[in-house]
């Protein structure tokens, strides 16, 4: 059994308030959670209305599966939001 964690940093320059950002984040989190069956939350940059920091975790039995799921999540984020992925980091424990 392995625990895999990914942090994703997004930049949304059109957000003018935390309320705008919250609408994007809530929608994105709900869709990712339902589609990929992972744990996900906004973990960083809660006070910055243009930057989104997501933390995603999953428990898997095979590390190959982790890479595929996280790649699919990144592709899903790119396809379903106008926010730019600035950085992502994956760790397997």
DOLUMDREN-394494 format. One record per residue (C-alpha): residue number from 1; residue in one letter; x, y, z. Coordinates in pm, 1 decimal, m for minus. Layout:
N
<atom n="NUM" res="A" c1="X" c2="Y" c3="Z"/>
...
end
This chain:
93
<atom n="1" res="X" c1="0.0" c2="0.0" c3="0.0"/>
<atom n="2" res="X" c1="126.0" c2="346.3" c3="m88.2"/>
<atom n="3" res="X" c1="5.8" c2="695.1" c3="m10.5"/>
<atom n="4" res="X" c1="49.1" c2="938.4" c3="m297.1"/>
<atom n="5" res="X" c1="25.9" c2="1314.1" c3="m261.0"/>
<atom n="6" res="X" c1="22.7" c2="1583.7" c3="m527.1"/>
<atom n="7" res="X" c1="24.5" c2="1960.5" c3="m484.9"/>
<atom n="8" res="X" c1="m95.0" c2="2173.8" c3="m774.4"/>
<atom n="9" res="X" c1="m50.8" c2="2550.0" c3="m797.4"/>
<atom n="10" res="X" c1="m283.1" c2="2736.1" c3="m1034.2"/>
<atom n="11" res="X" c1="m289.2" c2="3099.0" c3="m1140.8"/>
<atom n="12" res="X" c1="m623.7" c2="3265.3" c3="m1223.1"/>
<atom n="13" res="X" c1="m552.5" c2="3629.1" c3="m1321.1"/>
<atom n="14" res="X" c1="m917.9" c2="3715.1" c3="m1394.6"/>
<atom n="15" res="X" c1="m1033.9" c2="3652.2" c3="m1034.4"/>
<atom n="16" res="X" c1="m1106.2" c2="3987.4" c3="m874.4"/>
<atom n="17" res="X" c1="m1209.1" c2="3863.6" c3="m531.4"/>
<atom n="18" res="X" c1="m1193.5" c2="3565.7" c3="m299.8"/>
<atom n="19" res="X" c1="m1559.2" c2="3503.5" c3="m386.5"/>
<atom n="20" res="X" c1="m1469.7" c2="3457.6" c3="m755.9"/>
<atom n="21" res="X" c1="m1188.9" c2="3224.1" c3="m661.0"/>
<atom n="22" res="X" c1="m1407.0" c2="3024.5" c3="m421.0"/>
<atom n="23" res="X" c1="m1660.1" c2="2952.1" c3="m698.0"/>
<atom n="24" res="X" c1="m1385.2" c2="2814.4" c3="m924.3"/>
<atom n="25" res="X" c1="m1217.4" c2="2612.6" c3="m649.6"/>
<atom n="26" res="X" c1="m1538.8" c2="2457.4" c3="m517.0"/>
<atom n="27" res="X" c1="m1652.5" c2="2351.3" c3="m862.7"/>
<atom n="28" res="X" c1="m1312.7" c2="2209.0" c3="m956.8"/>
<atom n="29" res="X" c1="m1272.9" c2="2021.1" c3="m627.1"/>
<atom n="30" res="X" c1="m1619.6" c2="1865.5" c3="m654.0"/>
<atom n="31" res="X" c1="m1565.9" c2="1750.8" c3="m1013.0"/>
<atom n="32" res="X" c1="m1220.3" c2="1603.1" c3="m944.6"/>
<atom n="33" res="X" c1="m1340.3" c2="1427.5" c3="m628.8"/>
<atom n="34" res="X" c1="m1633.8" c2="1269.0" c3="m811.7"/>
<atom n="35" res="X" c1="m1444.3" c2="1170.5" c3="m1126.7"/>
<atom n="36" res="X" c1="m1121.0" c2="1033.3" c3="m975.5"/>
<atom n="37" res="X" c1="m1223.2" c2="922.2" c3="m622.4"/>
<atom n="38" res="X" c1="m936.3" c2="1107.3" c3="m451.8"/>
<atom n="39" res="X" c1="m915.8" c2="1331.0" c3="m147.2"/>
<atom n="40" res="X" c1="m869.6" c2="1693.7" c3="m248.7"/>
<atom n="41" res="X" c1="m872.4" c2="2029.7" c3="m73.1"/>
<atom n="42" res="X" c1="m749.1" c2="2384.3" c3="m110.5"/>
<atom n="43" res="X" c1="m437.4" c2="2376.1" c3="105.9"/>
<atom n="44" res="X" c1="m242.9" c2="2693.1" c3="24.6"/>
<atom n="45" res="X" c1="m293.3" c2="3054.6" c3="m79.4"/>
<atom n="46" res="X" c1="m641.4" c2="3087.0" c3="76.6"/>
<atom n="47" res="X" c1="m592.2" c2="3463.6" c3="119.8"/>
<atom n="48" res="X" c1="m462.9" c2="3528.2" c3="m233.8"/>
<atom n="49" res="X" c1="m749.2" c2="3570.4" c3="m481.3"/>
<atom n="50" res="X" c1="m539.3" c2="3495.6" c3="m791.5"/>
<atom n="51" res="X" c1="m347.0" c2="3184.3" c3="m679.9"/>
<atom n="52" res="X" c1="m499.8" c2="2843.0" c3="m603.8"/>
<atom n="53" res="X" c1="m312.8" c2="2571.2" c3="m414.5"/>
<atom n="54" res="X" c1="m470.3" c2="2225.0" c3="m425.4"/>
<atom n="55" res="X" c1="m360.5" c2="1916.9" c3="m232.0"/>
<atom n="56" res="X" c1="m462.7" c2="1577.6" c3="m368.8"/>
<atom n="57" res="X" c1="m409.2" c2="1242.0" c3="m197.1"/>
<atom n="58" res="X" c1="m485.3" c2="880.2" c3="m273.6"/>
<atom n="59" res="X" c1="m400.5" c2="534.9" c3="m143.1"/>
<atom n="60" res="X" c1="m299.5" c2="279.7" c3="m406.2"/>
<atom n="61" res="X" c1="m148.2" c2="m65.0" c3="m421.0"/>
<atom n="62" res="X" c1="56.3" c2="3.3" c3="m736.7"/>
<atom n="63" res="X" c1="275.2" c2="309.5" c3="m796.5"/>
<atom n="64" res="X" c1="211.6" c2="288.2" c3="m1173.9"/>
<atom n="65" res="X" c1="m154.0" c2="362.5" c3="m1106.5"/>
<atom n="66" res="X" c1="m59.0" c2="676.6" c3="m913.8"/>
<atom n="67" res="X" c1="122.5" c2="829.5" c3="m1208.5"/>
<atom n="68" res="X" c1="m166.9" c2="763.0" c3="m1445.7"/>
<atom n="69" res="X" c1="m428.0" c2="904.9" c3="m1208.9"/>
<atom n="70" res="X" c1="m227.9" c2="1220.7" c3="m1133.8"/>
<atom n="71" res="X" c1="m155.1" c2="1273.9" c3="m1505.1"/>
<atom n="72" res="X" c1="m525.8" c2="1236.9" c3="m1578.9"/>
<atom n="73" res="X" c1="m609.8" c2="1486.5" c3="m1303.0"/>
<atom n="74" res="X" c1="m366.8" c2="1744.6" c3="m1445.7"/>
<atom n="75" res="X" c1="m516.7" c2="1694.9" c3="m1792.5"/>
<atom n="76" res="X" c1="m866.2" c2="1730.1" c3="m1644.9"/>
<atom n="77" res="X" c1="m771.7" c2="2056.2" c3="m1471.0"/>
<atom n="78" res="X" c1="m626.3" c2="2197.7" c3="m1793.7"/>
<atom n="79" res="X" c1="m939.1" c2="2102.6" c3="m1989.0"/>
<atom n="80" res="X" c1="m1193.7" c2="2224.1" c3="m1733.4"/>
<atom n="81" res="X" c1="m1064.2" c2="2559.4" c3="m1612.8"/>
<atom n="82" res="X" c1="m900.3" c2="2866.1" c3="m1761.3"/>
<atom n="83" res="X" c1="m657.1" c2="2881.1" c3="m1469.8"/>
<atom n="84" res="X" c1="m297.1" c2="2811.8" c3="m1565.1"/>
<atom n="85" res="X" c1="m110.1" c2="2527.3" c3="m1393.5"/>
<atom n="86" res="X" c1="202.0" c2="2698.0" c3="m1264.1"/>
<atom n="87" res="X" c1="355.5" c2="2408.5" c3="m1071.9"/>
<atom n="88" res="X" c1="283.0" c2="2055.2" c3="m956.5"/>
<atom n="89" res="X" c1="466.1" c2="1827.1" c3="m718.5"/>
<atom n="90" res="X" c1="409.8" c2="1455.0" c3="m655.7"/>
<atom n="91" res="X" c1="533.4" c2="1247.4" c3="m363.7"/>
<atom n="92" res="X" c1="482.7" c2="875.6" c3="m301.9"/>
<atom n="93" res="X" c1="524.3" c2="745.0" c3="52.2"/>
end
